[in-house]
Amino acid sequence: MRMYMNEYIKTIEKKDNFSKDEVEELVLKIKFFQHERLIHLIVTFFFALFAIIFLALGMISYVFLIPFVLLIIFVILYIFHYFYLENSVQYMYKLYDKAIQKK
C-alpha cells in the first residue's frame, strides 16, 4: 500500500493542470485511502484490545504474556503504518486543493 500511495502522490505532484476527470479520480483515490485508513484503525484497536486481554490473563498465568508481547509488537507496527496512512491522506487533501485551484 505504501508503494502504491507514494507512486500515486508523485504522479499527482508532477501535474500542473488537472482535467475534470483527473480531479474526480483524485477524489476517488482519496476515498479509497480513507477507507484503508479506517480499516487499519479498527484493526489497531482490536489488536490493542486483545493485547490488554492477554495482559490481564498474564496476571493469572505467565503463558499468556507471550501472545501479549507479540500483540504489542503488532500494535506498535500498526500504529506506525496508521500514522503513515493518516499523514498521506491529509497530504492528498492538500493536493486536491491544489488540483481544484489549477483546474
URGIDA-V15235 format. One record per residue. SS is DSSP state (2 for helix, 1 for strand, 0 for the rest). D_LAST is the distance of its C-alpha to the last C-alpha in Angstrom with 1 decimal. Layout:
ss d_last
SS D_LAST
SS D_LAST
//
This chain:
ss d_last
0 27.9
2 27.3
2 26.9
2 24.5
2 22.3
2 22.6
2 21.6
2 18.5
2 17.5
2 18.2
2 16.1
2 13.0
2 14.0
2 14.4
0 10.9
0 9.0
0 6.1
0 5.2
0 6.3
2 7.4
2 10.6
2 9.6
2 8.3
2 11.5
2 13.5
2 12.6
2 13.8
2 16.8
2 17.7
2 17.7
2 20.0
2 22.2
2 22.5
2 23.3
2 26.0
2 27.4
2 27.5
2 29.5
2 31.9
2 32.6
2 33.3
2 35.7
2 37.4
2 37.8
2 39.4
2 41.8
2 42.8
2 43.5
2 45.5
2 47.5
2 48.1
2 49.5
2 51.7
2 53.1
2 53.7
2 55.7
2 57.6
2 58.1
0 60.3
0 62.5
0 62.6
0 61.3
0 60.3
2 57.1
2 55.9
2 55.0
2 52.3
2 51.2
2 50.6
2 48.7
2 46.5
2 45.9
2 44.7
2 42.3
2 41.1
2 40.4
2 38.5
2 36.5
2 35.7
2 34.3
2 32.2
2 31.0
2 29.9
2 28.0
2 26.2
2 25.6
2 24.3
2 22.0
2 20.5
2 20.1
2 18.3
2 15.9
2 15.2
2 14.2
2 12.0
2 10.3
2 10.0
2 8.6
2 6.0
2 5.0
2 5.6
0 3.8
0 0.0
//
